Amino acid sequence: MSATTLRAEPFANGFCFGEGPRWHDGRLWFTDGPAGVIRTVDDSGRLEVAIETDRPSGLGWLPDGTLVLCTLLEARVSFATPDGETVHHDLSDLAWSTNDLVVTTEGRIYVDLYDRTESGGIAGSLGLVSRDGAVRVVATDLATPNGLGVLPNGELVVSETHGRRLLAFIIGDDGDLAERRVFAELGEGRHPDGLCVDATGAVWVGCYDTAEFLRVRDGGEVTHRIDVAGGWAVAPALGGADGRDLYLVVNETTHEKHGRGESAGRIERARVDVPGVHQR
């Protein structure tokens, strides 16, 4: 069965490079690493700066409202409490960079950990971070882990960018990850980036270098597709009043320009039939 093609409409622009979108407290939040800020967008598409911080990447919230964020090109996880206090935790004994993160409804924090191999590549793993900044590696040997989400059945799902697939793990009672399996093979040429999960357990994922967002079911069936012109399809988020607004973060850049911090970001929005599940 062929995938249904959906159209997205312009929603917001005027930032550099967006990542890590999350719907929280009636607004879309996302990071703009090269600009050193976390931004929010209201329903009219108006941008505001929520927090200034160096190279933010992934976002999430603890049950008490504390914002959790991690840093790109540095291994750091930070906690920003609602009263304005921010505490940083250095994870450089385990990695040279973090990237995306997700917070479960129980308050467990899973984060991408990147380390360098002897050949100059990236060795990827996943860490479980506690509120005091302690971290335990819970999955290894990943081909660049990226977007993270929690499925309705409680499994952790992760984009394996250079594996060209999505993986799923069972989360144990102690937070350990077990029974790694392939959720979906995306095929040659597709490199998954950010993702979000809907209420049926399907995953919306951005394939940045093929300029498309896909809705993928467990097993690999692609049910819906959204093409974006003139940019990288970086990350989606489901939100809005009924959870059926799909926000698509697109960045117009190249690998060379991105390395110099040069990009023009925008957000598009589409309506979908299945709402998202709450991701902190």
C-alpha positions in Angstrom: 0.0 0.0 0.0 1.4 3.4 -1.0 1.9 6.1 1.6 -0.6 9.0 1.8 1.0 12.3 1.0 0.1 15.2 3.3 0.8 18.9 2.8 2.2 21.2 5.4 1.8 25.0 5.6 4.2 27.7 6.8 4.0 28.4 10.5 7.1 30.2 11.8 10.6 31.3 10.7 13.3 33.7 11.6 15.7 31.5 13.6 19.0 29.7 12.7 18.9 25.9 13.3 16.0 24.3 15.1 16.1 20.9 16.9 14.5 19.0 19.7 10.9 20.3 19.4 8.5 19.4 22.2 4.9 20.6 22.9 4.7 21.8 26.5 2.4 24.0 28.5 0.4 25.2 25.5 3.4 26.1 23.3 5.9 24.6 21.0 9.5 24.6 22.4 12.6 24.0 20.5 16.4 24.6 20.6 18.4 26.9 18.4 21.9 25.7 19.0 23.9 28.1 16.9 22.0 31.1 18.3 22.5 29.8 21.9 18.8 29.9 22.8 15.7 27.8 23.6 12.7 29.3 21.8 9.0 29.0 22.1 6.3 29.5 19.5 2.6 30.4 20.2 -0.3 29.4 18.1 0.0 32.4 15.9 3.7 31.5 15.0 5.2 34.2 17.2 8.7 33.4 18.4 10.1 34.2 21.9 13.4 33.4 23.6 12.7 31.3 26.7 16.3 30.6 27.8 19.8 31.6 26.7 22.3 28.8 26.9 25.3 27.5 24.9 24.5 25.1 22.0 21.3 23.5 23.4 20.0 20.4 21.6 17.5 18.1 23.4 14.7 19.1 25.7 12.4 17.5 28.2 10.6 18.2 31.6 10.6 16.4 34.9 7.2 15.8 36.6 8.0 18.8 38.9 8.3 21.2 35.9 12.1 21.3 35.8 13.4 21.7 32.3 16.1 19.2 31.3 18.4 20.1 28.4 21.5 18.7 26.8 24.3 20.3 24.8 25.7 19.6 21.4 29.5 19.4 20.9 29.9 19.1 24.7 28.8 16.3 27.0 26.5 18.2 29.4 23.0 17.8 30.8 21.5 20.7 32.6 18.4 21.2 34.9 16.6 24.6 34.9 14.0 24.7 37.7 10.8 26.8 37.5 12.3 29.3 40.0 15.1 30.1 37.6 18.0 28.1 39.1 20.1 26.2 36.5 22.6 23.4 37.4 25.0 21.9 34.8 26.4 18.3 34.9 29.5 17.4 33.0 29.4 13.9 31.3 32.7 14.2 29.6 34.0 11.1 31.3 31.6 9.1 29.1 31.3 11.1 25.9 32.5 14.1 23.9 28.9 15.2 23.0 25.3 14.7 23.9 22.5 15.3 21.4 18.8 14.5 22.0 17.0 13.4 25.1 13.6 12.3 26.3 12.0 12.3 29.8 9.6 9.5 30.6 6.4 10.1 32.6 8.1 8.6 35.6 10.9 11.1 35.3 13.6 8.9 33.8 16.0 10.8 31.5 17.5 9.1 28.5 20.2 10.9 26.5 22.3 10.3 23.4 26.0 9.9 24.2 28.6 10.3 21.4 32.2 9.3 21.7 35.0 9.2 19.1 36.4 6.0 17.6 40.1 5.5 16.8 39.2 5.9 13.1 37.5 9.3 13.7 33.9 8.0 13.6 31.2 8.2 16.3 30.6 5.5 18.8 27.0 5.9 20.0 25.4 4.9 23.3 22.4 5.8 25.5 22.7 7.1 29.0 20.2 7.1 31.9 20.6 10.3 33.8 19.4 10.9 37.4 18.3 14.2 39.0 21.7 14.6 40.7 23.5 14.3 37.3 24.7 10.7 37.8 24.6 8.8 34.5 24.6 5.1 33.7 25.2 3.7 30.2 22.2 1.5 29.3 22.8 0.8 25.6 26.0 0.6 23.5 27.1 0.0 19.9 24.6 2.3 18.2 25.2 3.8 14.8 24.7 7.4 15.9 21.6 7.5 18.1 19.5 10.5 17.6 15.8 11.2 18.1 14.2 9.6 21.2 10.6 8.9 22.2 8.5 6.6 24.4 5.9 4.3 22.8 2.5 3.8 24.3 3.5 0.3 25.3 6.4 1.7 27.4 9.2 0.9 25.0 11.9 3.5 24.2 12.3 4.2 20.5 15.4 5.7 19.0 16.5 6.9 15.6 19.8 5.2 14.5 20.9 7.7 12.0 23.7 5.9 10.3 21.9 2.6 10.7 19.1 4.0 8.6 16.5 2.5 11.0 14.5 2.9 14.2 15.2 0.7 17.2 13.1 -0.1 20.2 14.0 -1.2 23.7 12.1 -2.5 26.7 12.5 -0.3 29.7 13.1 -2.3 32.9 11.9 -1.5 36.4 15.3 0.0 37.2 15.5 2.0 33.9 17.8 -0.4 32.2 17.2 -1.1 28.5 16.7 -4.7 27.2 15.7 -6.7 24.2 16.9 -4.3 21.5 14.9 -4.8 18.3 14.4 -3.2 15.0 11.2 -1.1 15.0 11.6 -0.1 11.3 14.1 -0.3 8.5 13.9 2.9 6.5 16.0 1.8 3.5 19.1 3.0 1.7 19.6 6.8 1.6 17.2 7.6 4.5 18.9 8.9 7.7 16.4 9.3 10.5 16.9 12.4 12.8 14.3 13.6 15.3 11.0 11.8 16.0 7.8 11.9 17.9 5.2 9.2 18.7 1.4 9.1 18.2 -1.3 7.5 20.2 -1.4 4.3 18.1 2.4 3.7 18.5 3.4 4.9 15.1 6.4 7.2 14.8 6.8 10.4 12.8 10.4 10.8 11.9 12.4 13.3 9.9 14.8 12.0 7.3 16.9 15.1 7.1 18.9 14.5 3.8 15.9 13.1 1.8 13.8 16.1 2.8 10.9 14.1 4.1 8.9 13.4 7.2 7.5 9.8 7.4 4.9 8.2 9.6 6.1 4.7 10.2 4.4 1.8 12.0 6.1 -1.0 14.0 7.4 -3.3 11.3 8.4 -0.6 8.8 5.2 0.3 7.0 5.2 3.9 5.9 1.6 5.2 6.1 2.1 8.9 5.5 4.8 11.2 4.0 5.4 14.9 3.9 7.9 16.4 1.5 9.7 19.6 2.4 11.4 21.7 -0.2 14.7 23.4 0.2 15.9 22.1 3.5 16.7 19.4 5.9 13.8 17.6 7.5 15.2 17.6 11.0 12.5 16.9 13.7 8.7 16.7 14.2 6.5 17.2 17.2 2.8 16.6 17.8 0.9 19.1 19.8 -1.8 21.7 19.7 -5.1 21.8 21.6 -6.1 18.3 20.5 -2.6 16.9 19.9 -3.2 16.6 16.1 -1.0 19.5 15.0 2.2 18.1 13.5 5.0 20.7 13.7 7.9 20.1 11.3 11.3 21.7 12.0 13.2 22.3 8.7 16.6 23.9 8.3 18.0 25.2 5.1 21.7 24.5 5.2 24.5 22.1 4.0 27.0 20.1 6.0 29.7 22.7 5.3 27.4 25.6 6.3 26.1 23.8 9.3 29.7 23.3 10.5 30.1 27.1 10.4 26.8 27.7 12.1 25.1 29.0 9.0 21.5 28.0 8.5 17.9 29.4 8.0 15.3 27.6 10.0 11.6 27.4 9.7 8.6 25.4 11.1 5.8 24.0 9.0 2.5 22.6 10.3 0.2 19.9 9.2 -3.0 18.4 10.5 -3.1 14.7 11.2 -5.7 12.2 12.2 -3.9 10.6 15.2 -2.9 12.7 18.1 0.4 12.5 19.9 1.2 10.9 23.2 2.5 13.0 26.0 6.3 13.2 26.0 8.0 15.3 28.7 
